[in-house]
Amino acid sequence: DAKTTQPPSMDCAEGRAANLPCNHSTISGNEYVYWYRQIHSQGPQYIIHGLKNNETNEMASLIITEDRKSSTLILPHATLRDTAVYYCIVRVGGLYNTNAGKSTFGDGTTLTVKP
Amino acid sequence: EAQVTQNPRYLITVTGKKLTVTCSQNMNHEYMSWYRQDPGLGLRQIYYSMNVEVTDKGDVPEGYKVSRKEKRNFPLILESPSPNQTSLYFCASSGQTGNTIYFGEGSWLTVV
């Protein structure tokens, strides 16, 4: 199963882009990359996910390297409310995999957005 | 409204007294999971289920049991809780594995 490695903390200036890296060098071809964030001890909040291609939604962009061994979450214009712990998750996919749904979290990156 | 509901949200119990944390989802999701979160760490998967009567161990299954008799419910059972199971627990559900995962609000469990 893939493991994920994230830097423990990062700072970002308000209004600037926040780029959060994740290493998942042992990822398999059927494993998705998800990003969630958690504020205090609330339930994790969905941000974005992808398999191979880069993805963008109203919250963020996800850049996955061609070899899929790492990814970067981009918050294009960080606000103070984006201060949170951000988790990179690898999740086994596929309809017929016996361990589909098995998920591994990183220890998270605490992003602090400063005025 | 799409929801994953856990109960109880807060519980203090004594060592060895069996307890069950319930989890229910209203989205007809196939996949459900339980996680625990300890201070300063990410969530660790305890058990997961890909459908009724199909469950499998995650990374930290020792001391826990689960069952999936109905699609909407996935209770977590601690047969004989110990202090090292003091933690914050999250239930989650999703449709197919490439879909969004929805998390419950968490259950704080303290075993004394």
Interface residues (C-beta under 8 A of the other chain):
Chain A: D1 Y32 Y34 Y36 S41 Q42 G43 P44 Q45 Y46 H49 L51 Y87 R91 V92 G93 G94 L95 T98 N99 A100 G101 K102 S103 T104 F105 G106 D107 G108
Chain B: V4 Y31 S33 Y35 Q37 G40 L41 G42 L43 R44 Q45 Y48 S49 M50 D56 G58 D59 L88 F90 S94 Q96 T97 G98 T100 I101 Y102 F103 G104 E105 G106
